[in-house]
Each structure stands twice: as structure tokens, then as C-alpha cells.
Amino acid sequence: MIDILDRVRCKELQAKICTAEEAAAFIKPGMNVGTSGFTPSGYPKAVPTALAKRMEKEPFQINLWTGASTGDEEDGALARANGIAYRMPYQTNKDMRNAINSGKMNYTDLHLSESAQLARCGYLGGKIDVAIVEACAITEEGNIIPTTSLGNSASYVQTADVVIVEVNVTQPLELEGMHDIYVPLDPPNRLPIPVIKANDRIGTPYIPCNPDKIKFIVPCDIKDGVRQLGEIDENSRKMSQNFLELLKKEVAEGRMPKNLLPLQSGVGAVANAVISGFVDSDLKNLSVYTEVIQDGMFDLIDACKLEFYYFNSLSHYTEVL
């Protein structure tokens, strides 16, 4: 078994380190399982793979809730095992899409920002039985340090009866301190979220978790299965140039400051290509408040164009950090 003792800093939790098969054996038919993962980064890999293999021998289904899409070790493996009765809020896996379109799997295509609150309030088919979260480490107090995404993980950990933590040794410990984790109060007690600027920090660098909730800790050495972005073509370059000309005009006419307002880019090859064009522009001291950091944003970091960036997921197809 992979040695993760140095990453499980809560001594009393070290006795809960086990194999993926042992953790997967705990999951029962009909359970609501909430996992980490977003586009597809930071999702559990070892336990879903072991669960899918178990389902192939012992057919049953669960309900799977995530942050967004996950990798093939989760969405693909469980779909091929016919192991999911209901899935939400978002997916991009071909095998899962086929199962949904053929009526073998129920699916809610739900706005990502709404899914955590609906899950916390029990509006999606009851409580969460098990949360499975990928981590790079567990603190001395038993709190969970996520890897390359957050998504709905904090809400699932808060709500679940049982938590399974996958400690992924391929993820660098330097991720610790990057996260700013905040779960808002639910209506009617909701307060304004006190984020005014992209560099405001309002939460904790870890997912708060009562160590008594953690039942299994599983070592993992499987990397994120993110997809390679398409090559930047001439059309994308022209789109980026046109956008930069628009921004230049807005600055010249006083509707934006020289370093613009906080940027938000979409996910995918086109958005990545457009952002990449900023590298050779005159823009600097930019801030980003966005969903996913892709390769184009890393290029801006390398070019010292970014002052601060705030994001939900690291989706980088080469080595992270």
C-alpha cells in the first residue's frame, strides 16, 4: 500500500487507512454518494474504480452527486458498470451520456451554483449518505486539504453521515494554503457573501470536518484525467485580437481602468485561446475571478500579467505546479 502517513497528520486517523476495496465495500445499494471533482479535476479515483468493479460482480446502483464533471475513473467506470440510478448536476462522459440518453440513468442537468444548497437542504432525494473527497493531506485536527478543485466538496462533507478521504500522493503538498473555503448559510438565514475583490479571503484553507465522520482513508497515486486543449488556430487568434481591441477602447473612453475589471473566462479551447492572446498585450496587473484556471491563465502568470486569481478548479493538462 502507498505510504501516506506523512500526509495524514491527525495521528488517531492513521488507523483508518485502508484499501480502496475496503472503502468501496461500505457503500450500499441506493445510497446518495457525493464526491469531489470539477471539470474533471480533484475527483476521487481509487474508490470509484473499486466500486465499479464490485458492481460488475454484484449488480446494484447508487445516486451520484458531484461538483461538475469527473474523470473516467468515476463517471465512466460507474456508467459502464450500470451502477448509477441518478446523477447530478453535470457530466461530460460519453458512456454516461449514452446511459442517460437511453433511459438507463436518471439525470438532472442542474445549475452548478444551485446544487450545493439543494443538497444541503435535502431537496434532491434525501440526505447524503457518503461523501468521497480527494485530498492532498489531512490536518492535525482532521480537516481536509483538497487538491485541484473544490466544487461542492465542502457542502457534501458538512452534510454526509460518513466521509471517505482519498489521499492522492501525485498532488503536491504546495496546494495547502491555496483554498478559501466558505459555505454560506441557507435561507432564511442567508447573509451577503463578503467578497468585494478577487483577492478577498473569507473562509478556511481546508474543508472543516469532524474527524469522527471520517471512516476510511484511501491512498491513491492516479493523476487527474484532464483533457488536452485544442491547438490555438487563426480564428481563435482573431477573436482574441478583436476582444483586446474592444477592451482597449473601453479603457480609452474611461469605462474601465487600465488593469480592467476582474476577468472571467469560460472552459474549453476557445476561451483558453482568447486568454492566451493577452500574453503579448500591453495589459498588466490583471485580476481574475473565474470558474476554471486553464493553460492560458498559466501563460499570463508566467508573463507576470496577473496580480491575483480566484478560481474553483485547476484544469491543466500537463503537470500541475
C-alpha positions in Angstrom: 0.0 0.0 0.0 1.2 3.5 -0.8 2.6 5.3 2.3 0.6 8.3 3.3 1.4 8.6 7.0 3.2 11.9 6.5 0.1 13.3 4.8 -2.4 12.1 7.4 -1.2 14.4 10.2 -4.0 13.5 12.6 -2.5 10.6 14.4 -5.8 9.0 15.5 -6.9 8.9 11.9 -3.9 6.9 10.7 -5.6 3.7 11.9 -8.4 4.3 9.3 -6.0 4.0 6.3 -7.3 1.1 4.2 -7.6 -0.2 0.6 -10.0 1.2 -2.0 -11.8 -2.1 -2.0 -12.4 -2.0 1.8 -13.8 1.5 1.5 -16.0 0.6 -1.5 -17.4 -2.3 0.4 -19.1 0.1 2.8 -21.3 1.7 0.1 -24.7 0.1 -0.1 -27.4 0.0 -2.8 -29.5 3.1 -3.1 -27.1 5.4 -1.2 -26.7 9.0 -2.1 -22.9 9.5 -2.7 -21.5 13.0 -3.0 -17.9 13.3 -4.4 -15.4 16.0 -5.1 -14.5 16.8 -8.7 -14.9 19.6 -11.2 -14.1 19.7 -15.0 -12.6 17.0 -14.3 -10.1 17.8 -11.6 -9.7 16.7 -8.0 -12.2 13.8 -8.2 -11.7 10.5 -6.3 -10.3 7.8 -8.5 -9.4 4.7 -6.5 -12.7 4.2 -4.6 -15.0 4.7 -7.6 -12.8 2.3 -9.6 -13.1 -0.3 -6.9 -16.8 0.3 -6.5 -17.4 -0.2 -10.3 -15.5 -3.5 -10.2 -17.7 -4.6 -7.2 -20.8 -3.6 -9.1 -19.8 -5.7 -12.1 -19.8 -8.8 -9.8 -22.6 -7.7 -7.5 -25.0 -5.5 -9.5 -26.5 -2.6 -7.7 -26.9 1.2 -8.1 -26.2 4.4 -6.2 -27.2 8.0 -6.7 -24.1 10.1 -7.6 -23.8 13.8 -6.9 -20.6 15.7 -7.8 -19.4 19.3 -8.3 -19.4 19.1 -12.1 -17.9 16.5 -14.5 -15.4 14.0 -13.2 -12.8 11.7 -14.9 -13.3 8.3 -16.5 -12.3 6.5 -13.3 -15.5 7.8 -11.7 -18.2 8.8 -14.3 -17.0 6.4 -17.0 -16.4 3.3 -14.8 -19.6 3.6 -12.8 -21.7 4.2 -16.0 -20.2 1.1 -17.7 -21.0 -0.9 -14.6 -24.6 0.3 -14.8 -24.0 1.5 -11.2 -25.8 4.8 -11.2 -29.5 5.3 -10.8 -29.4 9.1 -10.7 -26.7 11.6 -11.5 -26.4 15.4 -11.0 -25.5 18.2 -11.7 -23.2 17.9 -14.7 -21.3 15.4 -16.7 -19.3 15.1 -19.9 -18.5 11.3 -20.1 -19.5 9.5 -23.3 -20.6 6.3 -21.6 -22.6 8.2 -19.1 -24.2 10.3 -21.8 -25.3 7.2 -23.6 -26.8 5.7 -20.5 -28.7 8.9 -19.8 -30.0 9.2 -23.4 -31.1 5.6 -23.5 -33.1 6.0 -20.3 -30.9 3.7 -18.2 -29.9 6.5 -15.9 -31.9 9.4 -14.5 -30.2 12.8 -14.7 -30.7 16.4 -13.6 -28.8 18.9 -15.6 -28.6 21.4 -12.8 -27.0 24.8 -12.5 -23.8 24.2 -10.6 -24.2 27.1 -8.2 -27.6 25.8 -7.1 -26.7 22.2 -6.4 -24.8 22.6 -3.1 -27.7 24.4 -1.4 -30.3 22.0 -2.7 -28.2 19.1 -1.5 -27.7 20.6 2.0 -31.5 21.2 2.3 -32.4 17.7 1.3 -34.3 18.6 -1.9 -32.5 16.2 -4.2 -33.7 12.9 -2.8 -32.8 13.0 0.9 -29.6 13.3 2.8 -26.0 12.4 1.6 -25.0 9.1 3.0 -21.4 9.1 2.0 -19.0 11.9 0.8 -15.9 10.8 -1.1 -13.3 13.6 -1.3 -9.8 13.7 -2.9 -7.2 15.4 -0.6 -3.5 16.1 -0.7 -3.4 15.9 3.1 -5.4 15.8 6.4 -4.5 18.3 9.1 -3.7 17.6 12.7 -7.3 18.4 13.6 -8.8 16.1 10.9 -9.7 18.8 8.4 -9.4 18.0 4.7 -7.0 19.8 2.3 -8.4 19.5 -1.2 -6.4 19.0 -4.3 -7.1 20.7 -7.7 -10.8 21.6 -7.3 -13.4 22.4 -4.7 -16.9 22.3 -6.3 -19.5 21.0 -3.8 -17.0 19.1 -1.6 -17.3 21.3 1.5 -21.1 21.0 1.4 -21.1 17.3 0.9 -18.6 16.8 3.8 -20.7 19.0 6.0 -23.9 17.1 5.2 -22.8 13.5 4.9 -23.1 10.9 7.5 -19.8 9.3 6.6 -16.7 10.7 4.8 -14.2 8.7 2.8 -10.9 10.6 2.0 -8.7 9.7 -0.9 -5.2 11.0 -0.2 -3.6 11.4 -3.6 0.2 11.4 -3.5 0.6 12.7 -7.1 -0.8 16.0 -5.9 1.8 18.4 -4.4 1.6 19.5 -0.8 2.1 23.0 -2.0 -1.6 23.1 -2.7 -2.1 23.6 1.0 -3.0 27.3 1.6 -4.4 27.9 -1.9 -8.0 27.2 -1.0 -10.5 29.7 0.5 -13.4 27.5 1.6 -16.7 29.1 2.7 -20.2 27.6 3.0 -22.9 30.2 3.1 -25.9 29.9 5.5 -29.1 28.6 3.9 -32.3 30.6 3.6 -33.9 32.2 5.6 -30.6 32.8 7.4 -28.5 33.6 4.3 -26.2 36.6 4.6 -24.4 38.5 1.8 -21.2 36.8 0.8 -18.4 39.2 1.8 -16.3 39.0 -1.3 -15.7 42.5 -2.7 -12.4 41.9 -4.6 -10.8 38.9 -6.2 -8.1 38.8 -3.5 -10.5 38.8 -0.6 -10.3 35.7 1.6 -13.3 34.9 3.7 -13.0 31.2 4.6 -10.5 28.5 5.6 -7.7 26.8 3.7 -9.2 23.4 4.4 -12.6 21.7 4.4 -13.8 21.6 8.1 -14.5 18.1 9.1 -15.2 16.3 12.4 -12.6 13.5 12.4 -15.3 11.2 13.8 -17.0 11.4 10.4 -14.0 10.0 8.6 -14.5 6.3 8.3 -11.9 5.4 5.7 -8.7 7.0 4.3 -7.6 5.5 1.0 -4.1 6.1 -0.6 -4.2 7.0 -4.3 -1.5 7.6 -6.9 -3.7 8.2 -10.0 -3.4 11.6 -11.7 -6.3 13.8 -12.9 -7.5 12.6 -16.3 -8.0 16.1 -17.7 -8.4 16.5 -21.5 -5.8 18.2 -23.7 -6.9 21.5 -25.1 -7.1 22.1 -28.8 -4.4 23.9 -30.7 -4.8 27.7 -31.0 -5.8 28.4 -34.6 -6.0 31.6 -36.6 -9.7 32.1 -35.9 -9.1 32.0 -32.2 -6.2 34.5 -32.5 -8.5 36.9 -34.4 -11.1 36.5 -31.7 -8.5 37.4 -29.1 -7.4 40.4 -31.1 -10.9 41.7 -31.5 -11.6 41.3 -27.8 -8.4 43.1 -26.9 -9.3 46.0 -29.2 -12.7 46.2 -27.5 -11.1 46.4 -24.1 -8.6 48.9 -25.3 -11.5 51.1 -26.5 -13.3 50.8 -23.2 -10.2 51.9 -21.3 -9.6 54.8 -23.6 -13.2 56.0 -23.1 -13.0 55.8 -19.3 -15.4 52.9 -18.8 -12.7 50.6 -17.5 -9.5 51.1 -15.5 -6.1 50.4 -17.2 -5.9 47.0 -15.5 -9.6 46.3 -16.4 -12.2 44.8 -14.1 -11.8 41.2 -12.8 -11.8 38.8 -15.7 -13.9 35.6 -16.0 -13.2 33.1 -18.8 -15.2 30.0 -19.8 -14.0 26.4 -20.0 -12.6 25.0 -23.2 -10.2 25.5 -26.1 -11.8 28.8 -27.4 -11.7 30.6 -24.1 -8.2 29.3 -23.5 -7.1 30.6 -26.8 -8.6 34.0 -26.3 -7.0 34.4 -22.9 -3.6 33.3 -24.3 -3.7 36.4 -26.6 -3.4 38.6 -23.5 0.2 37.5 -23.0 1.5 39.8 -25.8 -0.8 42.7 -25.0 0.0 45.9 -23.0 -2.3 44.8 -20.2 -0.9 44.1 -16.8 -1.8 43.9 -13.1 -4.9 41.9 -14.1 -7.2 40.1 -11.6 -9.2 37.0 -12.4 -12.3 35.7 -10.6 -13.4 32.7 -12.6 -14.6 29.1 -12.6 -11.5 27.2 -14.0 -7.9 28.1 -14.5 -6.6 26.7 -17.8 -3.3 26.8 -19.7 -3.9 30.4 -21.0 -4.1 31.7 -17.4 -0.8 29.9 -16.6 0.7 31.7 -19.5 -0.4 35.0 -18.0 1.1 34.0 -14.7 4.4 33.2 -16.4 4.3 36.6 -18.2 3.7 38.4 -14.8 0.4 39.8 -16.1 -1.8 38.6 -13.2 -1.9 40.3 -9.9 -4.4 37.8 -8.3 -6.6 35.0 -9.5 -9.5 33.3 -7.7 -10.9 30.1 -9.1 -12.8 26.9 -8.4 -10.7 24.3 -10.3 -7.2 23.8 -11.8 -7.7 22.2 -15.1 -4.2 21.9 -16.5 -3.4 19.0 -18.9 0.3 19.0 -18.2 1.9 18.7 -14.7 0.2 20.8 -12.1 2.6 23.1 -10.2 
